[in-house]
Amino acid sequence: MSVSKPKKASIILPAGNKLVKLIFQYYHKRDFHVGQQALLNTVRLKYWPLGGRSIARKVVHECVECFKNKPVMANQIMGDLPPERVTPSSPFQNAGLDLCGPFLIQYKGQRKGTYQKVYVVIFVCMATKAIHIDFVSDLTADAIIATLKRFFARRGKSSILFSDNATNFTGASAELKRLYKLVIKNETIANLLASEGIKWKFLPPRAPNFGGLWEAGVKSFKYHLKRVVGSSKLTLEEFLTVIVQIEGILNSRPLTPLSTDTDDFQVLTPGHFLIGKSINAIPEPDVTDKKDNLLNKWQKTQKYVQIIWKRWQNSYLSNLQQRTKWLFKQPSVIPGMMVLIKDLQLPTCSWAIGRIIKSIPGP
């Protein structure tokens, strides 16, 4: 087998030379941005670069066009949960809310014609994952205020309300954008929140993972609603009955894995924090006929509450610390850094370039 003369007497290229890097960049662009292995093979047909593998890797890594077409998402180690998630508090003292819909409602006896739109508001307790579901007939300040008043009257006044800021996704629903504008600009809602001492916090832009708690609540609600209602049109009374029953089902979900102990039939649910037992639990036997000296009602009530919170701390709280992703600490983005913005709405071969103005660290 004969070997060509360039193969016998390859030109040796020293490492760390600027000209060597330019040669690698030339072949990289000439061959339509080949990978580091193919680039090194192409260069070695004529030259023998010392440390060529590291040079090829560096050239491919620093190529702007290659980075644009295969960008690396900026990840960081998962932060600790906010204090509202891990601090014992009364149900719905710190709550997140989200809107979903619209859903079509018919009048009683109506067979055809224009249906009425309604929207569903879902409140989720940050500490206990308890869910409260209500509806609004339209997205006006009066309807939102009425919903908040019903919620506070039934569940108690909240200290902090969390919600999306309607810019987490490019195609965010118009309803969510209208809610955001109402809370930000409407003086009536602002006066209600100020008079009641309630803070309304919005998530940072493009950070939907901050609101995963109520996004999961919306997903669970739709899961049951679609399977029960389907494409049927309900009256307002029927629709309200269905969403309240779904609320009871969601508040009976186990918060912790079921015990393997054959003698342990109890599991912690959000209903324990609302009514002291699971929403769908069998009613307890009546003990009103027993003598008072055999039962200390107040002490038993306190004991039940302490047992519930102890199980919350020992079982549920430990499960929250499990991290399934974002396990390693990475270099963080800093103000002034130029980045590519991930946007699924952009056409092919188009990139949104931005510069970091401010970073919002997690808890």
N, C-alpha and C positions, 0 to 999 in steps of 0.2 A: 504494500500500500504506500503510495507516494504522498508526502506531506508538502504542502505549498510553502513557498519561500517565506511569506509573512508569518507562517506558523513556526518555521524553524528559527527565525530571527525576529521575534516580536519586540516592539519598542517598549522598553521598561519605563513606566511612569512613576515618579516618586510620589509618596503619600504627602498630603498636606499642601500640595501646590495648587494655586488658583487656576492654572491652565488645565490641570487634570479635571477639576470640577466642571469647567466650561465644556470639555470634551464629553463628559457624562451627560451634561444638560443638552448638548447638541443631539446626541443619539437618542436621548429620552424623548425629545420633541419630534425628532425625525420619524421615529417609529410609533407615533401616536400615543405617547405616554405609557410605554410598557412598564411592567412591574420591575422590581429590583433584580430578580433572578434573570429575566430575559434581557434586561439592560446590561447586566454584567457579562452575559454571554456574548452580546453584540459587540461590546467594547473589546473583549478578549480575542475577537477575530483578527484584530489588527494590533492591539496594544496588550501589554501585561501590566496592569496597574497594581502597585503595592498597596495592600489594604483595600482592594477594590470592592469587596463586599460591603464594608462600612460606608464607602463613598456612594455606592449605588443606593444603599438604604437611605442615606441622608438626602440625596438628590430627589428621590421619589417622595420622601416625607416633606420636603420643603416646597414641592411643586404646588402652586396655588390652584391650578386647574384640577389636579388630582384630588386636592382637598375639597374643592367645591362639589365635585361629583361623588365623593365618598366621605362626607364630614363625620366627625366623631362627636357624639353628644356629650355635653359637659355634665358629668355626674359628680355627686359628692356623697360622702358617708351620710347615712340616714340620721337626721337629727333627733333629739329627744322630743317626746310629745309635749304639747303646750300644757301649762299648769291646769287649765280647765278640764283636760282629759284625765288627769291622774290625782286630782284633789277631791276628796269626798265632799259632796254638796247636795242640796235638795234637788229633786228632779226639775229640769228645765230652768235652773238658775242661770246656767250658761247654755245657750241653745243655738243651733244653726238652722237656717231655713232655706228652702228652695222652692221654686215654682215648676209645675209641669202642666202640660195641656197645650191647647184647649181641648175640652171634651164637649161633645154635642148632647144637649138635653132636649127632650121633647115635652110638650105640655100634655097633661092628662087627657087621653082620648084623641090626641093628634095622630093623624096617619100620614100626612104629607105636608110640605110647606117648609118654611125656614126654621131651622132648629136654633136653640139658644146655646151660646158658648158659655162654659164655665171653666175655671182654672182651679187646680188643686195646690194648696200650700202645705208643705210638709215641714214640721218642726222636729228636730232631733236633739235630745239631751246630750251634751258633750260628755258627761260623766257616766251615765247609765245606759246610753243608747236607746232610751225610751222614745217612742215616736208619737207625735200628735198630728192628725190629719184634719184639715178643714178645707173649705172651698171659698172662692170669691167669684162673684158674678161678672166683674169686669176689673180692669187694672186702673182704677182711679184712686185718688187719695182717700176718699170716703170709704171705699171698699176695703182698702188695706188697713185703715184705722179700725174699722169694724172687726176685721179678722183678728187684729192684735188684741183688741179689747176682749173678744171671746176667748182667745187663748190665755190671756192673763187672768180672766175670771175663773177659768176651769183648771188651770195648771199653776197659778201663782205668778207673781211678777218676776220677770227675768232681769238679771243684772247686765248681761251682755248678749247681744244677738249678732251672729256671724252670717254672712252671705257672700255669694259671688259678686264680682263687680261688673259682670256682663262683658268683660273683655278677655276672658280666659280663652275663648275660641273666636276665630274670625267669623264664623257663622253662628254666633250666639243668638238665641231666640229673641225676637223683638219684644216678647213679654218680659224677659229678664232685663233687657235694656230699659224698658219703661219703668220697671220697679226700681232700678238703680237711680234713674233720674228723679223719680218721685221722692225717694228717701233723701237724696242729696239736695234737691232744689225746692221741694215743697215745704212751705213754712208750717203748714198744719201738722204734718207728720213730725217735723223737727220739734215743734212746740210740745206735742204729746210725749215724745221721747225725753225731752228735757224736763218736763214737769214730773214724769214718773222716775227720773233718775236712771234711765236705761241708755247704755252705749250701743251703738250699731257700728260694727266693724266690718269692713270689706276686705276681701282677700287681695293680695298683690296681683297685678296684671300677669297673665300667662302662667299662673300657678294653680291649676285645677286640683293638684294633689293636696293642696291645703284643705280643700273641702270634700275630701273623699268620704267623710262620715255621712253627710246628707246626700251626696251623689249615690251612695250605696242604698240609702233609704228610698230615693226616687226609683232606683232600679228594682228594688224589692216590691215596691207598691205597684209598678207597672207589670211586674211578673204575675202577680195575682189578678190584677184588674183585667189584663188581656185574656187570661184563661177563663175567667168567669163571665165577663161581659162580651168579649169579642167585638163584633160589629153591631151589636144590638143597641138600640136607643132607649135610654131609661128616662123616667121622670125624675124630677129633682129629689123627691122623697126616696125613690128607689136608689138613686145614685148616692145620696147621703148615707143610706143604710149600708150599702156595699162598702164605701170607703171607711166607715166606722168599724165594720166587721174586719176589714183588712188591717186596720189599726190594732184591733185586739189580737189578731193572729201574729202580727209583727212584734207586739209587746209580749208574746208568749214564747218567742224564740230563745233557745239556750244561749247564754252569754259565754259559757265555758264548755269544754268538752264533757260529754257524759261520763260519769264515773264508772269504772270497771267493777266496783264493789257491788255484789249482788244484794246487799242490804241497804244500799243508798239509792233511794228512788227520787230524791230531790235534785233539782238543777236550778241554778240561778238564772232568772229571766228579768227583763226590764219591768215586768208586772209586779215583781216583789218590791220594787222601790215606789210603785204607784199605789198599790192596794195591799201590800204585804204578802201576796201570793201570786201565782201565775194567773193571767186573765182567764184562761180556759181550765183552771183547776176545779176539781170537784168540791162543792161547798163543805165546809167543816161542820161536824155535829154541833147542835145547840147545847151549850153548857150553862144556860141561864138558870136552870133549876138547881144547880149545885150551890152549896153553902159558900158564903164569902170567905170563910176562914180556910177553905180548901184552894181557893184561887185568889191570887193577887193580880188583878187585871193590869195595873200599871206596870208592875215589875215584869209580868209576862210580855207585855207590849215592848218594853225597853229591851228585854232579852232577845225578842225576835228581831228587832231593828239592829241590835249589835251583832247578832249572828249573820244577818244579811250583809252588813257592811264588812264583817270579817271575811266572809266568803268572797266578797267583791275584791278585797285587798289581797287575799291569798291565792285565789284562782284566776279571776279576770284580769287583775292588774299585772300579774306576771306574764300573761299571754300577750299583753300589749307591747312588751319589750322585745318580742321576737322580731328579728329583721330578716326578711326574705330577699332583699335586694339592697343595693347601695351600701355595701359592706365595708368598703375601703375608703380611706381618706384620699382625696384627689386635690390637685392645685385648684384653688377657687378662682373664678373670674374676678377681675379687679376693675375699678373705674378707669376709663381710658382705653380699655382693651377693645379691639375690633373683632367682631364675631359674625358668624352667619346665623340668621334667625330661621328656625324651622317653621315653615308655613306650608301646609298641605294644599292650600288654595292656589299657589303659584304655578304657572305653566312650566313645562319641561325646559331645562337649561336656563332657568331664571333663579336668581338667588337674592334674598333680601339681606343686605349687609347693614349692620348697626354697630354702634359704639356704646359700651357700658357707661352709663351716667352714674348709677347708684346701685349698690348691692344691698339686698334686704336679707340679713342672716336669719336663720331659724332659731328656735328657742335653745 
